[in-house]
Amino acid sequence: MKKGLFITFEGADGCGKTTQMKLLADYLKSQGFEVVLTREPGGKGLGEKVREILLNYEGEVSDRCESFLFLADRAQNIDIIVNPAVEAGKIVLCDRHIDSTVAYQGYGRGLDLDRIKMLNSLATNGKKPDLTIVFDIDVETSMKRVGSEKDRMESAGIEFHNKVRNGYLEIAKEEPERIKVVDACKTIEEVFEDVKKLADNYLFTKNIH
Ligand code: TYD
């Protein structure tokens, strides 16, 4: 049976991970793999509704409520989109996943890290991505890329986004086997060279072809 794979793309708002995910999808398809793209918040169906609340709701949202909404969306994404595709031998690329909640709600909002990790594990039924790529970028550059039209999360301020960035770097140190950091300040082509190397290397070492 073909082995499926679950790869997640993480990093600050404006780090360019979505562009890189699409480039990797095209590359993997050209190599003959079946690829499924999804994102958090907001995979197909119910996830899109949860995304709408998370990014556009204008009233007050408590930090814990925000976390639970991200987690609810995650459970749905894992059960309905990710697991069935991986079990069918496909490569699933997901734009943000568990590490976003640790970085944004844990390091950024200051919620207890162990609790967030425990809740993540509940939301995913204990499954972690096979490979995670963190796109690291300084906050000034990433905010310039986001521009002046910011959603609710992007409007959270420089200090918040610095905490998020440092959070990602801490998480990467904790799990160096799973989480690889690439420098996202470089050009799209240069960053993609790094992404492609990481993916090729993973596929080669795990004998997936
Ligand atoms: P999105 O428009 O998808 O941003 P990007 O293109 O940068 O990924 O918005 C997702 C926002 O939600 C982003 O600011 C990060 C935030 N987020 C969390 O705070 N916690 C989470 O668990 C997830 C999945 C996302």
Residues whose N, C-alpha, C, O or C-beta is under 5 A from the ligand:
A	BS01	TYD	A12 D13 G14 E40 P41 F70 R96 H97 S100 T101 Y104 M153 E154
